[in-house]
Amino acid sequence: MSRNFLVVGAGISGLATAGALQRRGHRVTVLEERVDASSGTAITIWPNALAALDHIGLGDAVRESGGRVSAGAMRWSDGTWLRRPAPERIVAALGEPLVVVRRSVLTRILADALADGTVESGVAARELVVTATGVRVTTSDGGAREVAAVIGADGIGSMVARHLNGTLRRSYAGYTAWRGVAGYALDPNLAGETVGVGTEFGHVPLGANHTYWFGTERRPEGDTSPGGELAHLRDKYRGWADPVPALLAATDPADVLRNDLYDREPARQWSRGSVVLVGDAAHPMRPHLGQGGCQGLEDAATLARCVDVVDDLPGAFTRYAELRRPRALALTRESRLFGRIVNARPALLGAVAMRASAAIPEAILRRHLASVAGRSAFVLSSDRSGHPSG
């Protein structure tokens, strides 16, 4: 039976959820408050998320759109190996390479899969009222929409999450993150991370001639670098082993983003009646595991499947939350813990912990990585009891 859904938010989770529902014959409108929602540099799509995209019908399009990482390495800032890359290490652990794609490209792939007119930009959802037949949504243009259900994909500051939960506390994590794209051909054997005292710097190939990078540092909330963010980073990482200085030298200042990192308590209620949350609206996550967007893609595929196999929408949304909540919240906690270790005070404690991580046996690390991000880590429920299906 075709139903009428309204998705609030045209980020990765919102577009993917809309596409998954339309693929199953439902009518979907996506409201996006921003006129231009294409911000961001790049994103790493791990095999668990590629498996979710396969269920939405877009896995191959994403695989073809970016660079691939099949080894994975970790070095200290002086170039000392903490964990050497083994050929096809990631493939062996996760089932296939991970894909690094520009966010704008991923957004375009997801949006192009939607029916014309699905996304309405410059329109915000202001208020939700549950009715006998669904939900009435009041919008910023003074209008009102009557729909069968509302899906909140409106990020960490989600209005839909507040509708379900009331105030959700948000706090500064204590450090900031820079992201950028360099015109630099990265040696595949160096794809991974370089770490130092109180900081980390990640670098992965974004196609043949570009590299996506990120760095973190403990800084006061709202702080800026007087001489410019890229100049600060070039100075901070000046003495590090390549490729870090070379990447920053090959980066245009216009291609650098800086964002303070925040924690927001996960939503206590992911669904109630005909209203449900996906992505950061439900489970905002620090970036250290590279799973924020990936978990949103898992949400999208799972929610659409639950709508297929459970007759009533409130029941489908409840089942979705039961299936997704344990995994998403476990990864949220793990990512927060990793961030606290890297950015511990005094910084030397974090450095000691990072060096000690090199002693973890490769077999144990692979098993854990597979449980987080392997193709087999994402299982789509096929019926009401949650029995797995590929």
C-alpha positions, -999 to +999 in steps of 0.1 A: +000+000+000+014+034-010+017+059+018+025+096+019+057+105+039+073+138+047+110+138+054+124+167+073+160+173+062+178+167+029+211+155+042+225+120+036+201+102+059+170+121+047+177+117+009+186+080+014+154+074+034+133+092+008+149+071-020+144+038-002+107+046+004+101+058-032+118+026-045+091+007-027+063+028-043+056+053-015+050+091-021+077+112-004+083+149+001+116+162+015+117+196+032+150+213+035+154+246+053+186+255+035+186+267-001+220+251-006+225+219+013+257+208-004+282+218+023+310+195+032+343+181+018+342+143+016+330+113+034+342+077+038+316+051+030+325+018+047+314-016+035+285-018+060+271+014+044+277+001+009+257-029+018+229-006+029+232+014-003+229-019-023+194-024-007+185+011-018+198+004-053+227+029-053+257+009-041+274+006-074+269+043-083+287+052-051+315+027-056+322+042-090+322+078-077+353+080-055+386+066-044+390+032-027+410+022+003+420-014+007+449-014+031+448+010+060+478+022+081+487+041+113+520+060+118+534+082+145+541+119+136+578+112+129+569+085+104+573+055+127+549+027+118+523+019+145+505-005+122+519-013+088+494-017+059+490-052+046+479-056+010+441-058+008+439-057+046+406-039+046+391-062+020+401-092+040+385-078+071+355-060+057+346-078+024+354-050+000+373-017+000+359+014+016+350+043-008+359+079-003+336+103-021+329+140-021+299+148-001+285+169-030+288+139-053+271+115-028+243+140-022+238+143-060+236+105-064+210+103-037+190+132-050+191+121-086+175+088-076+144+107-064+114+116-084+114+152-098+101+177-073+107+155-042+130+180-025+116+214-016+144+237-006+140+269+016+111+254+035+113+244+071+090+223+093+079+244+123+054+223+142+041+188+142+006+178+153-005+142+154-040+137+140-064+108+137-050+100+102-014+109+105+005+141+111-001+178+103+031+197+096+031+235+098+058+250+075+078+282+075+060+295+044+027+296+064+013+264+049+004+230+064+009+195+051-012+165+060+008+133+057+007+097+069+041+100+087+070+123+094+106+112+093+130+135+112+164+136+094+172+171+105+205+166+123+219+172+157+196+202+163+165+183+152+131+199+157+116+164+152+137+150+180+126+178+203+090+170+194+095+134+206+119+140+235+117+176+247+151+193+252+181+173+244+213+185+261+242+195+238+277+201+249+311+210+234+333+180+231+364+201+239+381+200+205+377+210+169+381+193+135+394+205+102+386+188+069+400+195+035+407+182+000+442+184-014+453+182-051+477+154-042+481+118-054+484+098-021+505+067-020+479+040-013+502+025+014+499+057+034+461+057+034+450+058+071+461+080+100+491+098+113+489+105+151+507+126+176+505+141+210+469+154+214+461+153+177+453+130+148+455+135+111+437+112+086+444+110+049+427+088+023+426+089-015+397+108-032+402+095-067+436+093-085+447+130-080+431+142-048+432+133-011+407+139+016+422+148+050+411+157+084+428+168+117+417+174+153+430+195+181+418+206+215+408+242+212+384+266+230+348+265+217+342+291+190+380+298+186+394+308+152+430+310+138+439+347+133+461+339+103+437+316+087+429+279+094+451+265+067+481+286+078+476+274+114+475+237+103+506+242+081+525+256+111+511+230+135+521+200+114+552+215+098+576+190+114+555+159+108+564+132+083+550+134+048+523+131+035+509+155+061+529+187+053+527+179+015+489+175+017+485+209+035+508+225+010+486+212-019+454+224-003+435+255-013+423+276+017+388+276+001+387+238+004+392+238+043+363+235+067+366+239+105+338+226+128+338+225+166+326+190+177+296+186+199+280+158+218+242+156+221+226+130+242+210+104+219+172+106+216+155+087+243+125+081+220+133+074+183+096+070+174+061+077+187+031+071+166+036+082+131+068+102+138+103+087+136+140+097+136+169+087+114+206+097+113+221+124+135+186+134+147+185+100+165+221+093+173+247+121+167+281+106+165+317+119+167+337+114+135+364+091+148+350+058+135+338+073+102+303+059+109+281+090+113+268+090+077+272+053+074+248+047+103+223+070+087+224+049+055+218+018+076+188+036+092+174+044+058+175+009+044+162-006+077+133+018+081+121+012+045+122-025+051+103-023+083+076-002+065+074-031+040+069-059+065+049-044+093+014-034+085+009-003+105+033+027+105+036+031+143+045-006+146+070-004+117+087+026+133+088+009+167+104-022+151+129-001+132+140+016+165+143-018+182+165-031+154+187+000+150+191+014+185+215-011+201+241-009+172+239+028+166+243+037+203+272+012+208+291+029+180+282+063+194+298+054+227+329+039+211+335+069+189+332+092+219+357+071+238+382+072+210+379+110+208+385+113+245+416+091+243+431+111+214+423+144+230+430+134+267+445+158+292+474+158+298+480+151+261+508+127+269+482+102+283+464+101+250+498+097+232+507+067+254+473+051+247+476+056+210+511+040+209+498+011+231+471+004+206+498-008+182+502-038+204+467-051+198+470-083+177+459-079+141+434-107+143+416-091+172+416-057+154+402-072+122+374-090+140+364-058+158+366-037+126+345-063+108+318-060+135+317-022+131+321-017+094+322-050+075+295-058+049+283-085+072+279-060+101+247-047+083+219-071+084+185-062+070+156-077+089+132-097+067+102-101+090+086-090+123+108-113+144+140-098+130+154-129+114+183-119+092+182-115+054+211-106+031 
